[in-house]
Amino acid sequence: MNESSDFLSMLEEALSQRREFLNKNVLPVLRDNFKSFHSSFHSLYSILLRKSLVKEDHYKFDKKSSEIKIPDDSPFTESTKMDSLSVRMSDFESQLEFIDSYYQYDLDFLNMGRVKLLAGLIKYYSWENLSENAPNPNTRILAEALSRIKIGADTLSNNIIADARTQSAKVTMDIAALLKDVAMYLRENYKYEIRKTLLPACRLSRQDDNMRIIRQKFPQVMGGKPFYPELIQELLEEDFGKDDSGLKSRLLDSLRVQEEKQVRETESQSFLDILLDGVRALAAGSVHLEEAAKKLQETQNLLINKKLSFGERFRRWLRRLSSKESEQFIYNVEYVDSRTNTSKKARLDYRRFMDQLARRTRNLSSLASRKNPAFQKLAAAPEDKVLQFLSSSLDDVQVILRTLPAVDAYFRGELSSAQRNIVLGIKVEINAIKNSYIKANQKRHEYISRKEENDQLKKLGVDTDS
């Protein structure tokens, strides 16, 4: 009995140390990896939406959920595969949004059921085998849709796709390893609770049918806890099996926390990585900035031609041909000030705004891929310079987000009802740019918060570099 009591005490201490290690070093990384995975997936999904290879799910916000739900993976027909892809990608992103918004990264919340759901979700697409020959039908149809973009000459989109695929494959492998670590703790903690609470109420021996006895007593003693027969069997082997001493020793060794400098190194490196993730999140919106500008220009051309007679259009063409006169378009637009939530009016120099938009779009698009020289140059810059760049870029995009809907609304107000029905709106692009802005701004705030925490620890004399 003393031997059993000693083992239980050692197991309790080992689990306590492992729990502290997971809460401090593993779960924060798991949270960041899921955010990174969401960002990469959003980049792919946004491009497919922009290319009209998938459709928006108009019922997305009607699908309320209080827990993760793996999207449908049932077979689909050839005629419905693209509709299935649209719905399933939308559902998949909704699950990632749910995790980002509502999941708590602590061991009281992350039970074995939730860890199993997370592990199942990251396997929904086979990122390491994203090809049209993949055995997984969801992976196969996604690869087919992405291959259609490769056929075209859209280098920017192809670079973003390649980067997102690489990142998704890497980060899901990292997530799987972290979940395995968490699951191991949860399994051993479950067995510890059985040993501490249930076994004293049972009279077990090496000769008895111990599984039957435990199964009978379990509901009375353990209440609503789930019964995992495979874990009970492990426990019985460790406590009553032929190699019980060896199994117990190996169990304690597996829980022992090793002091690793690598954890600290990862933390110090992650400050710059957080900023660069923010830059890439914002850069993912460049394709939508470009598309919104294109649609606005088409609408403006329609508006100009509507107001001019044939003779005026001819004289305008001659002026442009001779370049003697630079046309200016000043519009009285109305926008909502996000700081005061009030409506304001302003005179907008349309040509100047479009030139600024084009420059910012080119700047961001050059940073969408890690392989691009512009991104590599930024990654080599000091942290404060990267923070300054991200902050100024966010400020610029915030102004763009305020101006684009205002210009679109002005143009639509000037068109006839028949013309309004044929022009393409920019709502999809605005939402995608907003999402990119929000993700990038979250990264900026995360960097500032963690940097301040790190600085406070240094002031208190804590060595954060060791």
C-alpha positions in Angstrom: 0.0 0.0 0.0 2.9 2.4 0.8 4.4 1.7 -2.6 1.1 2.6 -4.2 0.8 5.8 -2.1 4.4 6.8 -3.0 3.7 6.4 -6.7 0.5 8.4 -6.5 2.4 11.3 -4.7 5.1 11.2 -7.4 2.5 11.1 -10.1 0.7 14.1 -8.7 3.9 16.1 -8.5 4.9 15.2 -12.1 1.4 16.1 -13.4 1.5 19.4 -11.5 4.9 20.3 -13.1 3.7 19.2 -16.5 0.5 21.3 -16.2 2.5 24.4 -15.3 4.8 23.8 -18.3 1.9 23.3 -20.7 0.1 26.5 -19.5 3.3 28.6 -19.7 5.0 27.2 -22.8 2.8 25.1 -25.0 -0.8 26.5 -24.9 0.3 30.1 -25.8 2.1 28.7 -28.9 -0.9 26.6 -29.7 -3.1 29.7 -29.7 -0.7 31.6 -31.9 -0.4 28.7 -34.3 -4.2 28.5 -34.7 -4.3 32.2 -35.4 -1.5 31.8 -38.0 -3.4 28.9 -39.6 -6.5 31.0 -39.8 -4.6 33.8 -41.5 -3.1 31.4 -44.1 -6.5 29.8 -44.8 -8.2 33.2 -45.1 -5.7 34.2 -47.7 -6.5 31.2 -49.9 -10.3 31.5 -49.3 -10.2 35.3 -50.2 -8.5 34.7 -53.5 -10.9 32.0 -54.5 -13.8 34.3 -53.6 -12.2 37.1 -55.6 -11.7 34.8 -58.6 -15.4 33.6 -58.3 -14.1 30.0 -57.9 -16.2 29.8 -54.8 -19.3 31.7 -53.7 -20.1 33.4 -50.5 -22.3 31.4 -48.1 -25.2 33.8 -47.5 -26.4 31.5 -44.7 -23.1 31.7 -42.8 -24.3 33.9 -40.0 -27.4 31.7 -39.5 -25.2 28.8 -38.5 -24.8 29.4 -34.8 -22.6 27.0 -32.8 -21.5 26.6 -29.2 -18.8 24.1 -30.0 -16.5 23.1 -32.9 -18.2 21.2 -35.6 -16.2 19.5 -38.3 -17.6 20.6 -41.7 -19.4 18.0 -43.9 -17.1 15.5 -45.6 -19.7 13.4 -47.3 -19.3 12.4 -51.0 -20.5 14.9 -53.6 -21.3 14.6 -57.3 -19.3 16.2 -60.1 -22.2 18.7 -60.8 -22.3 19.9 -57.1 -18.6 19.8 -56.3 -18.0 23.6 -56.6 -21.1 24.4 -54.5 -19.9 21.9 -52.0 -16.4 23.5 -51.9 -18.0 27.0 -51.4 -20.1 25.8 -48.4 -17.4 23.7 -46.8 -14.7 26.3 -47.1 -17.0 28.9 -45.6 -17.9 26.4 -42.7 -14.2 25.7 -42.2 -13.3 29.3 -41.8 -16.2 29.8 -39.5 -14.8 27.1 -37.2 -11.4 28.8 -37.2 -13.1 32.1 -36.4 -15.0 30.4 -33.6 -11.7 29.0 -32.2 -10.0 32.4 -32.4 -12.9 34.1 -30.6 -14.2 31.7 -28.0 -11.7 28.9 -27.3 -9.8 29.2 -24.1 -6.2 27.9 -24.1 -6.1 26.4 -20.6 -6.3 22.8 -19.3 -9.6 23.3 -17.5 -11.2 24.2 -20.8 -9.3 21.9 -23.2 -10.6 18.4 -22.2 -10.0 15.3 -24.3 -13.1 15.8 -26.3 -12.1 19.3 -27.4 -8.5 18.2 -28.2 -10.0 15.4 -30.4 -12.1 18.0 -32.2 -9.2 20.3 -32.8 -7.1 17.4 -34.1 -9.9 16.4 -36.5 -10.3 19.9 -37.8 -6.7 20.4 -38.8 -6.9 17.1 -40.7 -10.0 18.2 -42.7 -7.7 19.2 -45.6 -4.4 17.3 -46.3 -2.1 20.3 -46.6 1.0 18.2 -47.0 -0.7 16.5 -50.0 -2.7 19.2 -51.6 -3.1 17.8 -55.1 -5.8 16.8 -57.5 -4.8 13.1 -56.9 -5.2 13.3 -53.1 -7.4 10.5 -51.6 -9.3 13.1 -49.5 -12.1 14.4 -51.6 -12.2 17.8 -49.9 -8.4 18.2 -50.5 -8.8 17.1 -54.1 -11.5 19.7 -55.0 -9.6 22.5 -53.2 -6.5 21.6 -55.2 -8.5 21.6 -58.4 -9.9 25.1 -57.7 -6.4 26.4 -56.9 -5.0 24.9 -60.1 -7.3 27.1 -62.1 -5.6 30.2 -60.8 -2.2 28.8 -61.7 -3.3 28.5 -65.3 -3.6 32.3 -65.5 -0.9 34.9 -65.3 -1.8 36.3 -61.8 1.6 36.1 -60.3 0.6 37.8 -57.1 -2.2 35.4 -56.3 0.0 32.4 -57.1 2.7 33.7 -54.8 0.2 34.2 -52.0 -1.3 30.7 -52.6 2.1 29.0 -52.6 3.0 30.8 -49.3 -0.3 30.0 -47.7 0.0 26.3 -48.7 3.5 26.0 -47.2 2.5 27.8 -44.0 -0.7 25.7 -43.6 1.3 22.5 -44.0 3.9 23.6 -41.5 1.6 25.1 -38.9 -0.8 22.1 -38.9 2.1 19.8 -38.3 3.2 22.0 -35.4 -0.4 22.1 -34.0 -0.7 18.3 -34.2 2.5 17.9 -32.2 1.3 20.4 -29.5 -2.1 18.7 -29.3 -0.4 15.4 -28.8 1.6 16.8 -25.9 -1.7 18.2 -24.4 -3.5 15.0 -25.0 -0.8 13.0 -23.2 -1.2 15.1 -20.1 -5.0 14.8 -20.2 -4.8 11.0 -20.5 -2.5 10.7 -17.6 -4.4 13.2 -15.5 -7.6 11.2 -16.2 -5.9 8.0 -15.0 -4.6 9.8 -11.9 -8.1 10.9 -11.0 -9.3 7.3 -11.4 -6.5 6.1 -9.1 -7.2 8.7 -6.5 -11.0 8.7 -6.5 -12.3 5.4 -7.9 -9.7 2.7 -7.0 -10.0 3.2 -3.2 -13.7 2.3 -3.6 -12.9 -0.9 -5.5 -11.2 -4.1 -4.2 -8.9 -5.0 -7.0 -6.3 -7.6 -7.3 -4.1 -9.3 -10.0 -6.5 -12.2 -10.2 -9.9 -10.3 -10.4 -11.8 -9.2 -13.4 -10.8 -5.6 -12.6 -12.3 -4.0 -15.7 -15.7 -5.3 -14.8 -15.5 -4.1 -11.3 -14.4 -0.6 -12.3 -17.1 -0.4 -15.0 -19.7 -1.2 -12.3 -18.4 1.3 -9.8 -17.6 4.1 -12.2 -21.0 5.8 -12.5 -21.5 5.9 -8.8 -18.1 7.4 -7.9 -17.1 9.4 -11.0 -20.5 10.9 -11.7 -20.8 12.3 -15.3 -17.2 11.8 -16.3 -16.7 9.9 -19.6 -15.6 6.2 -19.4 -12.6 5.5 -21.5 -12.0 1.7 -21.5 -8.6 2.0 -23.3 -7.3 4.3 -20.6 -8.6 2.1 -17.8 -6.9 -0.8 -19.4 -3.6 1.1 -19.5 -4.0 1.9 -15.8 -4.6 -1.7 -15.0 -1.5 -2.8 -16.8 0.5 -0.1 -15.0 -0.9 -1.1 -11.5 -1.5 -4.8 -11.8 0.4 -6.0 -14.9 3.5 -8.1 -15.1 5.8 -5.1 -15.8 4.0 -2.7 -13.5 7.2 -1.2 -12.0 8.7 -0.6 -15.4 5.5 1.0 -16.8 5.2 3.3 -13.8 8.8 4.4 -14.1 8.4 5.1 -17.8 5.2 7.0 -17.1 6.9 9.3 -14.7 9.8 9.8 -17.1 7.4 10.8 -19.9 5.8 13.5 -17.7 9.1 14.9 -16.4 9.7 18.5 -17.6 13.0 19.1 -19.2 14.5 22.6 -18.9 14.8 23.7 -22.5 16.5 26.9 -23.6 14.8 26.5 -27.0 11.5 27.7 -25.4 13.1 31.0 -24.5 14.8 31.3 -27.9 11.4 30.8 -29.6 9.9 33.5 -27.4 12.6 36.0 -28.3 12.3 35.3 -31.9 8.6 35.4 -31.9 8.5 39.2 -31.3 9.7 40.0 -34.8 7.6 37.0 -36.2 4.4 38.5 -34.7 5.1 41.8 -36.6 5.9 40.0 -39.8 2.7 37.9 -39.5 0.8 41.2 -39.1 2.5 42.6 -42.3 1.6 39.4 -44.2 -2.0 39.5 -42.9 -2.4 43.1 -44.2 -0.6 42.3 -47.5 -3.2 39.5 -48.1 -5.7 42.3 -48.6 -3.7 43.8 -51.5 -5.5 41.6 -54.1 -8.8 43.0 -52.9 -7.6 46.6 -52.9 -6.6 46.1 -56.5 -10.0 44.6 -57.4 -11.9 47.3 -55.6 -9.9 50.0 -57.5 -10.7 48.3 -60.8 -14.4 48.1 -60.1 -14.5 51.8 -59.0 -12.7 52.9 -62.1 -15.2 51.0 -64.3 -18.1 52.6 -62.5 -16.5 56.1 -62.9 -16.0 55.5 -66.6 -19.7 54.7 -66.8 -20.6 57.8 -64.9 -18.5 60.1 -67.0 -19.9 58.8 -70.3 -23.4 59.1 -68.9 -23.0 62.9 -68.3 -21.2 63.8 -71.5 -22.7 64.2 -75.0 -20.9 62.6 -78.0 -19.3 66.0 -78.9 -18.0 66.5 -75.3 -16.7 63.0 -75.2 -14.8 63.6 -78.5 -13.3 66.9 -77.2 -12.3 65.1 -74.0 -10.6 62.4 -76.0 -8.7 65.1 -78.0 -7.5 66.8 -74.8 -6.3 63.6 -73.3 -4.5 62.8 -76.6 -2.7 66.1 -76.7 -2.0 65.9 -72.9 -2.4 69.6 -72.7 -4.8 69.3 -69.8 -4.8 67.0 -66.8 -8.3 66.1 -65.8 -9.3 66.5 -62.2 -12.3 64.9 -60.6 -13.4 66.4 -57.3 -16.3 64.6 -55.6 -18.3 65.6 -52.5 -18.4 62.3 -50.6 -19.8 61.3 -47.2 -18.2 58.9 -44.9 -18.5 57.6 -41.3 -15.7 58.7 -38.9 -14.9 55.5 -37.0 -13.6 57.4 -34.0 -16.7 59.5 -33.4 -19.2 57.2 -35.3 -20.6 60.3 -37.0 -21.2 61.1 -40.6 -18.9 63.6 -42.2 -18.6 65.2 -45.7 -15.4 65.9 -47.6 -14.2 67.0 -51.0 -12.2 64.1 -52.5 -9.6 64.5 -55.3 -10.5 61.2 -57.0 -7.4 61.0 -59.2 -5.0 61.6 -56.3 -6.8 59.1 -54.1 -6.6 56.4 -56.8 -2.9 57.1 -57.3 -2.3 56.7 -53.6 -4.3 53.5 -53.6 -2.3 52.1 -56.4 1.0 52.9 -54.6 -0.2 51.3 -51.4 -1.5 48.2 -53.2 1.8 47.7 -55.0 3.7 48.2 -51.8 1.6 45.6 -49.9 1.5 43.1 -52.8 5.3 42.9 -52.8 5.1 41.7 -49.1 2.5 39.0 -49.6 5.1 36.2 -50.1 8.0 35.4 -47.8 10.1 34.7 -50.9 9.8 38.2 -52.2 12.9 40.3 -51.8 10.9 43.2 -50.4 9.6 40.9 -47.6 13.1 39.5 -46.9 14.5 43.1 -46.7 11.8 44.0 -44.2 12.4 40.8 -42.2 16.0 41.8 -41.8 15.1 45.3 -40.4 15.1 46.2 -36.7 11.9 45.5 -34.8 11.1 49.1 -34.3 11.3 49.8 -38.0 9.0 46.9 -38.8 6.6 48.1 -36.1 6.7 51.6 -37.6 6.0 50.3 -41.1 3.1 48.1 -39.9 1.6 51.0 -38.0 1.8 53.5 -40.9 0.4 50.8 -43.3 -2.5 50.2 -41.0 -3.2 53.9 -40.8 -3.2 54.1 -44.6 -5.5 51.2 -45.0 -7.9 52.6 -42.4 -8.2 55.7 -44.5 -8.7 53.6 -47.6 -11.4 51.6 -45.8 -13.2 54.8 -44.9 -12.9 56.2 -48.5 -13.7 53.3 -50.7 -17.4 52.8 -49.5 -17.9 56.6 -49.7 -16.7 56.8 -53.3 -18.8 53.7 -54.2 -21.9 55.2 -52.6 -21.3 58.6 -54.4 -21.0 56.9 -57.8 -24.1 54.8 -57.2 -26.1 57.8 -56.2 -25.2 59.5 -59.5 -26.1 56.6 -61.7 -29.6 55.7 -63.0 -31.3 52.7 -61.4 -30.7 50.7 -64.6 -27.0 51.5 -64.5 -26.8 50.6 -60.8 -28.1 47.1 -61.6 -25.2 46.4 -64.0 -22.2 47.9 -62.0 -20.2 45.6 -59.8 -20.3 46.5 -56.1 -17.2 46.3 -53.8 -18.9 44.9 -50.7 -16.9 41.6 -50.9 -13.7 43.4 -51.3 -14.4 45.8 -48.5 -15.2 42.9 -46.1 -12.0 41.1 -47.1 -9.8 44.2 -46.7 -11.4 44.7 -43.2 -10.6 41.2 -42.2 -7.0 41.7 -43.3 -6.9 44.9 -41.4 -8.3 43.4 -38.2 -5.9 40.5 -38.3 -2.9 42.7 -38.8 -4.0 45.1 -36.1 -4.5 42.2 -33.7 -0.9 41.2 -34.4 0.3 44.7 -33.7 -1.5 44.8 -30.3 -0.2 41.4 -29.5 3.3 42.5 -30.2 3.0 45.6 -28.0 1.4 43.7 -25.2 4.0 40.9 -25.1 6.8 43.4 -25.5 5.6 45.5 -22.6 5.2 42.3 -20.5 8.8 41.3 -21.4 10.1 44.8 -20.5 8.3 44.6 -17.1 9.9 41.3 -16.3 13.3 42.7 -17.1 12.7 45.7 -14.8 11.8 43.2 -12.0 15.2 41.5 -12.6 13.8 38.4 -14.4 16.3 37.1 -17.1 14.0 36.7 -20.1 16.9 35.7 -22.4 18.1 32.6 -20.4 
